[in-house]
Amino acid sequence: MPVEDKKELKTPIIINAKKVDKDLEPIIAKQILAESGGNPKAVGPETKYGQAKGLMQLLDSTAKEQMTKLGLD
């Protein structure tokens, strides 16, 4: 999904084994299902780097970095 308007990001992403949001790139949908099973509240185990969270199982530092790159900070 191209980020043209920050309002787009407020739309919830529907993803589970049976339904994927039609605007979500298939490769991203597959990655989300692999990382978190589609659970936005998923939390990974504690590692020396931190704890991965969310649909994409990002570390807090990675999530902040990506938000800055997208101008969402």
CORWO-V283771 format. One record per residue. N is the residue number from 1. PSI is psi in whole degrees, -180 to 180 (999 if undefined). OMEGA is omega as a letter, one per 40 degrees, with the letter a starting at -180 (999 if undefined). NEAR is the number of other ideal C-beta (glycine too) atoms within 8 Angstrom. Layout:
((N;PSI;OMEGA;NEAR) (N;PSI;OMEGA;NEAR))
This chain:
((1;117;i;6) (2;141;i;3) (3;95;i;8) (4;-29;a;4) (5;128;a;5) (6;-25;i;8) (7;-30;i;6) (8;-34;a;9) (9;-15;i;7) (10;-13;i;5) (11;124;a;6) (12;144;i;3) (13;125;i;8) (14;118;a;7) (15;129;i;12) (16;-174;a;7) (17;-22;a;4) (18;-28;a;3) (19;134;i;6) (20;134;i;9) (21;130;a;9) (22;-20;a;4) (23;-3;a;4) (24;130;i;11) (25;136;a;6) (26;-38;a;7) (27;-35;i;6) (28;-41;i;8) (29;-43;i;12) (30;-39;i;8) (31;-43;i;9) (32;-46;i;13) (33;-37;i;11) (34;-40;a;5) (35;-43;a;11) (36;-1;a;12) (37;18;a;6) (38;8;a;10) (39;110;a;7) (40;-15;i;7) (41;10;a;5) (42;140;i;12) (43;127;i;6) (44;175;i;8) (45;155;i;4) (46;133;i;4) (47;178;i;8) (48;-17;i;2) (49;-15;a;4) (50;-161;a;8) (51;124;i;10) (52;143;a;11) (53;155;i;11) (54;-173;a;11) (55;-42;a;12) (56;2;i;8) (57;56;i;10) (58;147;i;10) (59;154;i;10) (60;-42;a;9) (61;-40;i;7) (62;-42;i;8) (63;-43;i;11) (64;-42;i;9) (65;-45;a;8) (66;-38;i;9) (67;-40;i;9) (68;-45;i;9) (69;-34;a;6) (70;-1;a;7) (71;30;a;6) (72;11;a;7) (73;999;999;5))
